[in-house]
Amino acid sequence: MESIINAKTLRAELAATLERVRKGERITVIYRSQAVCRLVPIEAAEQPLGPPAEDSLYGAGAVGRSNDGLSASEHDAVLYGASRR
């Protein structure tokens, strides 16, 4: 089943929306009259994340400072797994 909701509804009903997705529903989110993303159950994801080299954010330069004390390489390990380097 496919549904369409706006971003305001998503913010107001996040827990209920995620439960619907968990049960198998696909939901397209509209923001400023344009579809911006689709929420799908993890098993039904159409395209899994590719290797880090194909991800434009992987290895990107810093855009600010982290306030959690982790380095950029530590953040990459969290996002991509320690064995990806």
N, CA, C and O atoms as CSV, one atom per row, in Angstrom:
chain,resi,resn,atom,element,x,y,z
A,1,MET,N,N,0.844,-1.183,0.000
A,1,MET,CA,C,0.000,0.000,0.000
A,1,MET,C,C,0.886,1.243,0.000
A,1,MET,O,O,1.888,1.292,0.714
A,2,GLU,N,N,0.525,2.232,-0.788
A,2,GLU,CA,C,1.282,3.484,-0.895
A,2,GLU,C,C,0.396,4.643,-0.448
A,2,GLU,O,O,-0.756,4.757,-0.867
A,3,SER,N,N,0.950,5.501,0.410
A,3,SER,CA,C,0.226,6.683,0.879
A,3,SER,C,C,1.078,7.915,0.660
A,3,SER,O,O,2.291,7.820,0.474
A,4,ILE,N,N,0.437,9.072,0.683
A,4,ILE,CA,C,1.130,10.354,0.570
A,4,ILE,C,C,0.731,11.198,1.769
A,4,ILE,O,O,-0.452,11.336,2.080
A,5,ILE,N,N,1.749,11.772,2.451
A,5,ILE,CA,C,1.481,12.689,3.561
A,5,ILE,C,C,2.373,13.910,3.397
A,5,ILE,O,O,3.382,13.864,2.693
A,6,ASN,N,N,1.994,15.007,4.054
A,6,ASN,CA,C,2.855,16.187,4.001
A,6,ASN,C,C,3.788,16.194,5.206
A,6,ASN,O,O,3.576,15.461,6.172
A,7,ALA,N,N,4.815,17.026,5.140
A,7,ALA,CA,C,5.833,17.072,6.186
A,7,ALA,C,C,5.239,17.471,7.540
A,7,ALA,O,O,5.687,16.990,8.581
A,8,LYS,N,N,4.246,18.339,7.526
A,8,LYS,CA,C,3.612,18.756,8.777
A,8,LYS,C,C,2.953,17.557,9.477
A,8,LYS,O,O,3.066,17.394,10.692
A,9,THR,N,N,2.277,16.741,8.700
A,9,THR,CA,C,1.654,15.539,9.258
A,9,THR,C,C,2.713,14.574,9.767
A,9,THR,O,O,2.546,13.970,10.827
A,10,LEU,N,N,3.797,14.424,9.022
A,10,LEU,CA,C,4.880,13.544,9.459
A,10,LEU,C,C,5.421,13.983,10.813
A,10,LEU,O,O,5.608,13.156,11.704
A,11,ARG,N,N,5.673,15.282,10.972
A,11,ARG,CA,C,6.178,15.778,12.264
A,11,ARG,C,C,5.176,15.522,13.383
A,11,ARG,O,O,5.557,15.107,14.478
A,12,ALA,N,N,3.912,15.766,13.115
A,12,ALA,CA,C,2.887,15.644,14.152
A,12,ALA,C,C,2.582,14.185,14.502
A,12,ALA,O,O,2.185,13.880,15.627
A,13,GLU,N,N,2.770,13.290,13.531
A,13,GLU,CA,C,2.369,11.893,13.737
A,13,GLU,C,C,3.521,10.932,13.451
A,13,GLU,O,O,3.314,9.860,12.881
A,14,LEU,N,N,4.732,11.318,13.849
A,14,LEU,CA,C,5.909,10.525,13.506
A,14,LEU,C,C,5.809,9.085,13.997
A,14,LEU,O,O,6.008,8.157,13.213
A,15,ALA,N,N,5.509,8.879,15.267
A,15,ALA,CA,C,5.469,7.519,15.811
A,15,ALA,C,C,4.441,6.653,15.078
A,15,ALA,O,O,4.729,5.508,14.727
A,16,ALA,N,N,3.267,7.188,14.853
A,16,ALA,CA,C,2.223,6.428,14.154
A,16,ALA,C,C,2.620,6.158,12.708
A,16,ALA,O,O,2.341,5.081,12.181
A,17,THR,N,N,3.266,7.123,12.064
A,17,THR,CA,C,3.697,6.953,10.684
A,17,THR,C,C,4.766,5.867,10.584
A,17,THR,O,O,4.714,5.023,9.689
A,18,LEU,N,N,5.723,5.888,11.490
A,18,LEU,CA,C,6.768,4.862,11.474
A,18,LEU,C,C,6.189,3.474,11.742
A,18,LEU,O,O,6.669,2.486,11.187
A,19,GLU,N,N,5.187,3.394,12.566
A,19,GLU,CA,C,4.526,2.112,12.819
A,19,GLU,C,C,3.848,1.607,11.542
A,19,GLU,O,O,3.898,0.415,11.241
A,20,ARG,N,N,3.220,2.507,10.801
A,20,ARG,CA,C,2.600,2.119,9.523
A,20,ARG,C,C,3.648,1.575,8.569
A,20,ARG,O,O,3.417,0.572,7.893
A,21,VAL,N,N,4.803,2.234,8.512
A,21,VAL,CA,C,5.890,1.781,7.639
A,21,VAL,C,C,6.404,0.424,8.117
A,21,VAL,O,O,6.641,-0.472,7.307
A,22,ARG,N,N,6.573,0.275,9.416
A,22,ARG,CA,C,7.048,-0.993,9.964
A,22,ARG,C,C,6.131,-2.144,9.567
A,22,ARG,O,O,6.590,-3.270,9.377
A,23,LYS,N,N,4.848,-1.866,9.442
A,23,LYS,CA,C,3.869,-2.890,9.074
A,23,LYS,C,C,3.791,-3.128,7.567
A,23,LYS,O,O,3.003,-3.958,7.113
A,24,GLY,N,N,4.604,-2.404,6.786
A,24,GLY,CA,C,4.686,-2.677,5.363
A,24,GLY,C,C,4.219,-1.577,4.429
A,24,GLY,O,O,4.356,-1.706,3.212
A,25,GLU,N,N,3.674,-0.507,4.966
A,25,GLU,CA,C,3.177,0.570,4.109
A,25,GLU,C,C,4.338,1.420,3.594
A,25,GLU,O,O,5.313,1.656,4.308
A,26,ARG,N,N,4.220,1.873,2.357
A,26,ARG,CA,C,5.185,2.821,1.778
A,26,ARG,C,C,4.536,4.196,1.814
A,26,ARG,O,O,3.372,4.349,1.444
A,27,ILE,N,N,5.294,5.202,2.263
A,27,ILE,CA,C,4.730,6.542,2.415
A,27,ILE,C,C,5.630,7.550,1.721
A,27,ILE,O,O,6.826,7.617,2.003
A,28,THR,N,N,5.059,8.334,0.814
A,28,THR,CA,C,5.766,9.421,0.162
A,28,THR,C,C,5.486,10.702,0.943
A,28,THR,O,O,4.337,11.005,1.265
A,29,VAL,N,N,6.548,11.449,1.244
A,29,VAL,CA,C,6.423,12.686,2.018
A,29,VAL,C,C,6.524,13.879,1.073
A,29,VAL,O,O,7.449,13.978,0.267
A,30,ILE,N,N,5.557,14.777,1.189
A,30,ILE,CA,C,5.490,15.988,0.377
A,30,ILE,C,C,5.927,17.180,1.226
A,30,ILE,O,O,5.467,17.345,2.356
A,31,TYR,N,N,6.814,18.009,0.678
A,31,TYR,CA,C,7.244,19.232,1.351
A,31,TYR,C,C,7.218,20.358,0.337
A,31,TYR,O,O,7.854,20.273,-0.713
A,32,ARG,N,N,6.488,21.403,0.648
A,32,ARG,CA,C,6.331,22.543,-0.260
A,32,ARG,C,C,5.869,22.102,-1.646
A,32,ARG,O,O,6.418,22.515,-2.668
A,33,SER,N,N,4.858,21.262,-1.649
A,33,SER,CA,C,4.196,20.780,-2.862
A,33,SER,C,C,5.054,19.877,-3.742
A,33,SER,O,O,4.716,19.652,-4.904
A,34,GLN,N,N,6.167,19.351,-3.203
A,34,GLN,CA,C,7.005,18.442,-3.981
A,34,GLN,C,C,7.303,17.194,-3.163
A,34,GLN,O,O,7.547,17.275,-1.960
A,35,ALA,N,N,7.282,16.054,-3.812
A,35,ALA,CA,C,7.687,14.813,-3.148
A,35,ALA,C,C,9.177,14.891,-2.857
A,35,ALA,O,O,9.976,15.165,-3.752
A,36,VAL,N,N,9.552,14.648,-1.599
A,36,VAL,CA,C,10.962,14.763,-1.222
A,36,VAL,C,C,11.577,13.443,-0.778
A,36,VAL,O,O,12.790,13.264,-0.886
A,37,CYS,N,N,10.769,12.524,-0.286
A,37,CYS,CA,C,11.321,11.241,0.123
A,37,CYS,C,C,10.211,10.211,0.205
A,37,CYS,O,O,9.023,10.531,0.195
A,38,ARG,N,N,10.643,8.967,0.287
A,38,ARG,CA,C,9.700,7.869,0.462
A,38,ARG,C,C,10.174,7.050,1.656
A,38,ARG,O,O,11.345,6.680,1.742
A,39,LEU,N,N,9.268,6.774,2.562
A,39,LEU,CA,C,9.547,5.915,3.703
A,39,LEU,C,C,9.085,4.516,3.337
A,39,LEU,O,O,7.919,4.303,3.004
A,40,VAL,N,N,10.007,3.564,3.401
A,40,VAL,CA,C,9.680,2.182,3.064
A,40,VAL,C,C,10.217,1.268,4.151
A,40,VAL,O,O,11.191,1.613,4.820
A,41,PRO,N,N,9.603,0.117,4.336
A,41,PRO,CA,C,10.148,-0.838,5.302
A,41,PRO,C,C,11.576,-1.214,4.904
A,41,PRO,O,O,11.883,-1.311,3.716
A,42,ILE,N,N,12.426,-1.420,5.866
A,42,ILE,CA,C,13.841,-1.678,5.596
A,42,ILE,C,C,14.036,-2.882,4.685
A,42,ILE,O,O,14.949,-2.873,3.860
A,43,GLU,N,N,13.211,-3.915,4.806
A,43,GLU,CA,C,13.338,-5.102,3.959
A,43,GLU,C,C,12.982,-4.790,2.514
A,43,GLU,O,O,13.414,-5.501,1.607
A,44,ALA,N,N,12.207,-3.745,2.285
A,44,ALA,CA,C,11.736,-3.423,0.942
A,44,ALA,C,C,12.518,-2.283,0.296
A,44,ALA,O,O,12.143,-1.809,-0.776
A,45,ALA,N,N,13.581,-1.847,0.924
A,45,ALA,CA,C,14.351,-0.738,0.359
A,45,ALA,C,C,14.782,-1.093,-1.060
A,45,ALA,O,O,15.341,-2.163,-1.303
A,46,GLU,N,N,14.515,-0.188,-1.985
A,46,GLU,CA,C,14.768,-0.479,-3.392
A,46,GLU,C,C,16.250,-0.526,-3.726
A,46,GLU,O,O,16.671,-1.333,-4.555
A,47,GLN,N,N,17.046,0.327,-3.093
A,47,GLN,CA,C,18.464,0.357,-3.389
A,47,GLN,C,C,19.247,0.441,-2.086
A,47,GLN,O,O,19.197,1.461,-1.399
A,48,PRO,N,N,19.965,-0.616,-1.743
A,48,PRO,CA,C,20.790,-0.536,-0.544
A,48,PRO,C,C,21.920,0.467,-0.750
A,48,PRO,O,O,22.265,0.797,-1.884
A,49,LEU,N,N,22.487,0.944,0.339
A,49,LEU,CA,C,23.620,1.861,0.240
A,49,LEU,C,C,24.773,1.161,-0.457
A,49,LEU,O,O,25.069,-0.002,-0.184
A,50,GLY,N,N,25.408,1.876,-1.348
A,50,GLY,CA,C,26.546,1.317,-2.056
A,50,GLY,C,C,27.806,1.438,-1.218
A,50,GLY,O,O,27.758,1.902,-0.078
A,51,PRO,N,N,28.928,1.025,-1.777
A,51,PRO,CA,C,30.181,1.171,-1.048
A,51,PRO,C,C,30.489,2.643,-0.813
A,51,PRO,O,O,30.026,3.499,-1.567
A,52,PRO,N,N,31.258,2.946,0.213
A,52,PRO,CA,C,31.535,4.343,0.544
A,52,PRO,C,C,32.076,5.177,-0.612
A,52,PRO,O,O,31.788,6.371,-0.692
A,53,ALA,N,N,32.840,4.583,-1.491
A,53,ALA,CA,C,33.408,5.349,-2.612
A,53,ALA,C,C,32.314,5.936,-3.499
A,53,ALA,O,O,32.529,6.954,-4.158
A,54,GLU,N,N,31.139,5.300,-3.520
A,54,GLU,CA,C,30.034,5.788,-4.337
A,54,GLU,C,C,29.164,6.793,-3.593
A,54,GLU,O,O,28.287,7.415,-4.193
A,55,ASP,N,N,29.396,6.957,-2.304
A,55,ASP,CA,C,28.606,7.867,-1.476
A,55,ASP,C,C,29.286,9.230,-1.466
A,55,ASP,O,O,30.431,9.349,-1.030
A,56,SER,N,N,28.588,10.261,-1.944
A,56,SER,CA,C,29.200,11.587,-2.069
A,56,SER,C,C,29.589,12.184,-0.723
A,56,SER,O,O,30.442,13.070,-0.678
A,57,LEU,N,N,28.991,11.731,0.367
A,57,LEU,CA,C,29.351,12.268,1.671
A,57,LEU,C,C,30.583,11.601,2.265
A,57,LEU,O,O,31.249,12.181,3.122
A,58,TYR,N,N,30.886,10.412,1.827
A,58,TYR,CA,C,32.017,9.683,2.384
A,58,TYR,C,C,33.316,10.399,2.051
A,58,TYR,O,O,33.611,10.647,0.882
A,59,GLY,N,N,34.068,10.721,3.044
A,59,GLY,CA,C,35.340,11.399,2.849
A,59,GLY,C,C,35.219,12.871,2.520
A,59,GLY,O,O,36.218,13.509,2.189
A,60,ALA,N,N,34.019,13.428,2.601
A,60,ALA,CA,C,33.845,14.861,2.324
A,60,ALA,C,C,34.557,15.678,3.394
A,60,ALA,O,O,34.736,15.228,4.525
A,61,GLY,N,N,34.947,16.858,3.025
A,61,GLY,CA,C,35.608,17.735,3.976
A,61,GLY,C,C,34.663,18.181,5.081
A,61,GLY,O,O,33.442,18.074,4.965
A,62,ALA,N,N,35.255,18.677,6.142
A,62,ALA,CA,C,34.473,19.128,7.289
A,62,ALA,C,C,33.663,20.370,6.924
A,62,ALA,O,O,34.122,21.223,6.164
A,63,VAL,N,N,32.467,20.460,7.469
A,63,VAL,CA,C,31.631,21.635,7.259
A,63,VAL,C,C,31.380,22.369,8.571
A,63,VAL,O,O,30.671,23.375,8.594
A,64,GLY,N,N,31.935,21.891,9.619
A,64,GLY,CA,C,31.770,22.498,10.937
A,64,GLY,C,C,32.457,21.643,11.981
A,64,GLY,O,O,33.154,20.683,11.653
A,65,ARG,N,N,32.264,21.986,13.201
A,65,ARG,CA,C,32.872,21.225,14.287
A,65,ARG,C,C,31.829,20.345,14.956
A,65,ARG,O,O,30.676,20.737,15.135
A,66,SER,N,N,32.260,19.160,15.316
A,66,SER,CA,C,31.399,18.244,16.045
A,66,SER,C,C,31.464,18.593,17.521
A,66,SER,O,O,32.528,18.918,18.048
A,67,ASN,N,N,30.331,18.525,18.175
A,67,ASN,CA,C,30.357,18.794,19.612
A,67,ASN,C,C,30.304,17.505,20.432
A,67,ASN,O,O,30.099,17.542,21.645
A,68,ASP,N,N,30.492,16.352,19.756
A,68,ASP,CA,C,30.488,15.089,20.484
A,68,ASP,C,C,31.896,14.578,20.769
A,68,ASP,O,O,32.062,13.544,21.415
A,69,GLY,N,N,32.911,15.299,20.288
A,69,GLY,CA,C,34.291,14.923,20.570
A,69,GLY,C,C,34.857,13.873,19.630
A,69,GLY,O,O,36.021,13.500,19.779
A,70,LEU,N,N,34.086,13.381,18.670
A,70,LEU,CA,C,34.582,12.367,17.730
A,70,LEU,C,C,35.248,13.031,16.532
A,70,LEU,O,O,34.866,14.126,16.119
A,71,SER,N,N,36.246,12.355,15.985
A,71,SER,CA,C,36.910,12.849,14.781
A,71,SER,C,C,36.085,12.471,13.550
A,71,SER,O,O,35.140,11.687,13.643
A,72,ALA,N,N,36.451,13.033,12.406
A,72,ALA,CA,C,35.747,12.720,11.162
A,72,ALA,C,C,35.856,11.232,10.845
A,72,ALA,O,O,34.878,10.621,10.413
A,73,SER,N,N,37.027,10.643,11.054
A,73,SER,CA,C,37.182,9.213,10.770
A,73,SER,C,C,36.345,8.359,11.724
A,73,SER,O,O,35.857,7.297,11.337
A,74,GLU,N,N,36.178,8.812,12.955
A,74,GLU,CA,C,35.313,8.091,13.894
A,74,GLU,C,C,33.844,8.198,13.475
A,74,GLU,O,O,33.084,7.240,13.616
A,75,HIS,N,N,33.453,9.357,12.964
A,75,HIS,CA,C,32.085,9.504,12.440
A,75,HIS,C,C,31.885,8.583,11.241
A,75,HIS,O,O,30.836,7.949,11.120
A,76,ASP,N,N,32.886,8.499,10.343
A,76,ASP,CA,C,32.788,7.602,9.197
A,76,ASP,C,C,32.617,6.159,9.661
A,76,ASP,O,O,31.838,5.405,9.078
A,77,ALA,N,N,33.339,5.776,10.704
A,77,ALA,CA,C,33.223,4.409,11.229
A,77,ALA,C,C,31.812,4.140,11.743
A,77,ALA,O,O,31.285,3.040,11.576
A,78,VAL,N,N,31.202,5.145,12.367
A,78,VAL,CA,C,29.831,4.990,12.847
A,78,VAL,C,C,28.876,4.852,11.667
A,78,VAL,O,O,27.989,3.998,11.684
A,79,LEU,N,N,29.051,5.686,10.643
A,79,LEU,CA,C,28.156,5.679,9.488
A,79,LEU,C,C,28.358,4.484,8.570
A,79,LEU,O,O,27.388,3.919,8.063
A,80,TYR,N,N,29.595,4.098,8.354
A,80,TYR,CA,C,29.895,3.110,7.323
A,80,TYR,C,C,30.469,1.809,7.870
A,80,TYR,O,O,30.656,0.860,7.109
A,81,GLY,N,N,30.750,1.741,9.153
A,81,GLY,CA,C,31.359,0.543,9.731
A,81,GLY,C,C,32.858,0.656,9.711
A,81,GLY,O,O,33.433,1.206,8.772
A,82,ALA,N,N,33.489,0.149,10.725
A,82,ALA,CA,C,34.933,0.271,10.891
A,82,ALA,C,C,35.715,-0.450,9.809
A,82,ALA,O,O,36.846,-0.065,9.512
A,83,SER,N,N,35.139,-1.491,9.210
A,83,SER,CA,C,35.885,-2.278,8.234
A,83,SER,C,C,35.837,-1.708,6.820
A,83,SER,O,O,36.410,-2.306,5.910
A,84,ARG,N,N,35.190,-0.603,6.612
A,84,ARG,CA,C,35.004,-0.047,5.262
A,84,ARG,C,C,36.214,0.716,4.745
A,84,ARG,O,O,36.291,0.938,3.537
A,85,ARG,N,N,37.136,1.119,5.551
A,85,ARG,CA,C,38.275,1.928,5.104
A,85,ARG,C,C,39.327,1.120,4.421
A,85,ARG,O,O,40.343,1.665,3.992
